[in-house]
Amino acid sequence: MRCRLSSLVALLMAVLMFSVTGLVLADGGTPTISLTTTTPTVNTGASVTVAVQMDFSGQPTLGGGVDITFDAQRLQFSSFEFDAAFADESALRRQPQVLDGVLKGLAFGAPDADGLSGVMLVGRATFVATGAGLATIAVGGNAQPAGGFISATSYDLQSVTYGGRGGSNAITITVAAPATGQLTGQSVVVSANYLVNLTTAGTADWIRWGRATATDVDRKANVTAQISDITPINGATRNRFGGNATYWSATNWSDGSPTASSSGGVSGLYFP
């Protein structure tokens, strides 16, 4: 009798070990939260878009939260938008708390007890590049207020790998310094009553100051402005002079804004 019981116990233990082993094998690989970007190199002032992706293949999750850290000296956080196709429960979404260089507690949850599984795009974070250099953006686990990810099968805390480009949990954005502008030209002797047609001469852009008052600014309409307004320095103020066609070139145009057209004006600005 004792021999039969021992054999039965051994058989049950073997079946149990096989079942447990089978569960482990069926559970899939380590779940991953990763970052990618389509804007690895930008100029100062440009937008930086970072995609947050999950891969919980074979490891369904009930949800959890992450922290995203970024270089606050070179990047300014703009927004985070969950992807329209992300199959989570929208009521469980949590926008991150924006701290100095940290997006804290970005979180999402499953729509039912089966959990979220597979590869999915969670959403996209947008930043504005504010300073030149190498800017790092990294993803990691969140302790509070959202907490870690919970398994939909065991209800235990899941071990998650946080990955970025090159196996790291971070991506690097190269922010280029703005190009230094240059203004070059040459002096030309013109005849009295010389007329410059800004519409013809300024095919890409033109700007005209002081048409009727010192604050008047007229520019080419329906184009992207390439010439900025004047910024006085050291306390200088704008003053208008009436001009003299004998000594000053006159200007006209037919494609302006806010003044649509003008003919023969010789006024301008000076800064005492």
C-alpha angles and dihedrals in degrees: 000000000000090000092052091050091049091051091049092050091049090050092050091049091051092050091047092050090048091050094049091046090050091052092052093050092048092051093080131216131322113296115245139203112194142175128224133172138198091199106062092150123039140156123247109280095027126119123257118206121199122186120213112210132183128205111189095154108166090357107083114196134205088212143266144178142270138199121225117201123197141177102267091190092063104022134051118200114238110171148322121224125188112229114260091229095049105124098214131116105275092206090063095053118117125196112220123259105245112227131162102299095342135094098201126202104000100176146174138178141207122264093228145004092278088072133209118299140166131036115321138163106238097190147284133276118208125205135177118229107235105165137035121250140056113325121195125209117187138178127214144154124296122224099182145055096001101023130202130314119283123214115241090211105043100017088225126132108273125230105233129192114218110209141177136167114327095015094293123120088237141066126208124224119200110216112197121212115248114266115258110246123225131198116201132172147135137239118255127189110228132184125257115280090022111174126210116199104211093191091059098037097041103056094154100032143327137183133199126196131200102017095155105344137020091258097050114118119179123180142171111290128229097019135100105265113246098171117067127213121266116272111202115217136200093025096302117157132208116255127179126224124196097223132210122248090216091065105018130061115242123226135210135176142175102196103058140131135243086001105046096200141001136175132210103348116164100177124115146155136279130185116214 
